[in-house]
Amino acid sequence: MKPSVRVSVPSDIRQVARGWRWGHRPLPPHSAEPHHSFAEPREFPTEWARSRAARVAREAILRGGLTPLVHRETSMRIEGRDIFDTLDGPVVIVANHTSHLDTALLLTTLPTRWRRKVTVGAAADYFFDAWWRAIGSALVFATFPIERHGQGLSDTPTKLIEDGWSIVMFPEGTRSPDGWTRRFRPGAAALARAHNIPIVPVAIRGSFAAMPRGRSWPKPGRPAVHVRYGAPLYPRDDENTLALNARMSAAIAALLDEDTSDWYAARRRAHHEVTPGAEGPPAANWRRVWAATAGPEAQRSRPKAWR
């Protein structure tokens, strides 16, 4: 009598999925790489996503679909959008990055006039590794590819700014694994200095608690998320890229501090250079994640000035 063989279809599918790179041919083994000729990498074309037709379609998607969806799934609080009333022309918008929800939060909270001509720098090795993901992100979020490791950086950002487009960038390069801010890379600061355009810092709180890594949809219960826009930072003649990058990082840390306390206390700490670091407490990773998943409390009404 033959022994019975158990077939586990779900586990087999998962095993195949782990070894399959959707949208790509399988890579050769390491031992064969010296004898394999790799095709020259080329940038995924996104000019079509900035055409008039694509912009009309994107505005309809954002206004009629994504914005109501974000407001339905989260309890959102927005501060500081009036700073755009003082700006004219392209800017570089930078924000801390803890969740895939962050891009949707920015695009659905920007003033309409700015949203219609803003594009988002997205990781080429993630959002543009498969044609279907590249087309979807370019259409809905007006993304263009950015090399996270600085290799083969194209001239697309320069062309966009020269055409009057503002650019959203996440200087950390990737989502934070524990909800706290990582070291800022100088790409956004270098771009702002090269074109002498202002940087608009943005602090996002609660997106990690609402939709951390591993989730494709926000948690139930309408978790609170806060989006706080800060005063624009203008490049100075007496500072280099690293100095501007440090000032940009400090501005976002001050906005996060303001969101957890109040404007006056946060400004005093910033003036005395004692703003709490946005990188979080020096503790074990599980404690950092636990603290970040608490999230801001939903504030449905303004607190009273007295008790």
Long-range contacts (C-beta under 8 A, 24 or more apart in sequence): 21-129, 22-130, 23-129, 23-130, 23-131, 23-132, 23-133, 24-129, 24-130, 41-152, 43-124, 43-145, 43-154, 43-156, 44-124, 44-128, 44-131, 44-134, 44-138, 44-145, 46-134, 46-138, 46-143, 46-144, 46-145, 46-156, 48-138, 49-138, 49-139, 49-142, 49-143, 49-144, 50-119, 50-142, 50-165, 54-139, 54-142, 55-116, 57-139, 58-139, 58-140, 58-142, 59-115, 59-116, 61-139, 61-140, 62-107, 62-108, 62-115, 62-140, 66-104, 66-107, 66-108, 66-140, 67-108, 70-101, 70-104, 70-105, 70-108, 71-108, 72-222, 73-210, 73-217, 73-218, 73-222, 74-101, 74-206, 74-210, 74-218, 74-222, 74-223, 74-224, 74-225, 75-222, 75-223, 75-224, 75-225, 75-298, 75-300, 76-105, 76-109, 76-224, 76-225, 76-226, 76-227, 77-224, 77-225, 77-226, 77-227, 77-296, 77-299, 78-109, 78-226, 78-227, 78-228, 78-229, 79-226, 79-227, 79-228, 79-229, 79-259, 80-228, 80-229, 80-230, 81-109, 81-110, 81-111, 81-229, 83-200, 83-229, 83-230, 83-231, 83-232, 84-110, 84-111, 84-113, 84-114, 84-200, 84-229, 86-232, 87-198, 87-200, 87-232, 89-164, 89-197, 90-160, 90-161, 90-164, 90-165, 90-166, 90-167, 90-195, 90-197, 91-166, 91-197, 91-198, 91-199, 91-200, 91-232, 92-166, 92-167, 92-169, 92-188, 92-191, 92-192, 92-197, 92-198, 92-199, 92-200, 93-118, 93-166, 93-167, 93-168, 93-169, 93-199, 93-200, 93-202, 94-168, 94-169, 94-170, 94-171, 94-188, 94-199, 94-200, 94-201, 94-202, 94-248, 94-252, 95-168, 95-170, 95-201, 95-202, 95-203, 95-204, 95-252, 96-170, 96-172, 96-176, 96-181, 96-202, 96-203, 96-204, 96-252, 96-256, 96-278, 97-170, 97-172, 97-174, 97-175, 97-176, 97-204, 98-175, 98-176, 98-179, 98-180, 98-204, 98-207, 98-208, 98-212, 98-292, 99-175, 99-207, 99-208, 99-210, 99-211, 99-212, 99-213, 100-175, 100-211, 100-216, 101-207, 101-210, 101-211, 101-218, 101-225, 102-170, 102-175, 102-204, 102-207, 103-141, 103-168, 104-141, 105-204, 105-207, 105-225, 105-227, 106-168, 106-202, 106-204, 106-227, 107-141, 107-168, 109-227, 114-166, 117-164, 117-165, 117-166, 118-142, 118-165, 118-166, 118-167, 118-168, 119-143, 119-144, 119-160, 119-165, 119-166, 119-167, 119-168, 120-144, 120-167, 120-168, 120-169, 121-145, 121-146, 121-157, 121-167, 121-168, 121-169, 121-170, 122-146, 123-148, 123-173, 123-174, 124-148, 146-187, 148-173, 148-174, 150-185, 150-187, 153-187, 157-191, 158-191, 158-194, 158-195, 161-191, 161-195, 161-197, 162-195, 167-191, 171-245, 171-248, 171-249, 175-213, 176-208, 177-213, 178-280, 178-285, 178-288, 178-289, 178-292, 179-208, 179-209, 179-212, 179-280, 179-288, 179-289, 179-291, 179-292, 179-293, 180-278, 180-279, 180-280, 180-288, 180-292, 181-249, 181-252, 181-253, 181-256, 181-278, 181-279, 181-280, 182-279, 184-245, 184-248, 184-249, 185-245, 186-241, 186-242, 186-245, 188-245, 188-248, 189-241, 189-242, 189-244, 189-245, 189-248, 190-241, 192-233, 192-235, 192-244, 193-235, 193-240, 193-241, 193-244, 196-235, 197-235, 198-232, 198-233, 198-234, 198-235, 199-232, 199-233, 199-234, 199-235, 199-244, 199-248, 200-229, 200-230, 200-232, 200-233, 201-229, 201-230, 201-233, 201-248, 201-251, 201-252, 201-255, 202-227, 202-228, 202-229, 202-230, 202-252, 202-255, 203-227, 203-228, 203-230, 203-252, 203-255, 203-256, 203-258, 203-259, 204-228, 205-256, 205-259, 205-260, 205-295, 205-296, 206-295, 206-296, 208-292, 208-293, 208-295, 209-292, 209-293, 209-294, 209-295, 210-295, 212-293, 222-298, 223-295, 223-298, 224-295, 224-296, 224-297, 224-298, 224-299, 225-295, 225-296, 226-259, 226-296, 228-255, 228-256, 228-258, 228-259, 230-254, 230-255, 249-278, 250-275, 252-278, 253-277, 253-278, 259-296, 260-296
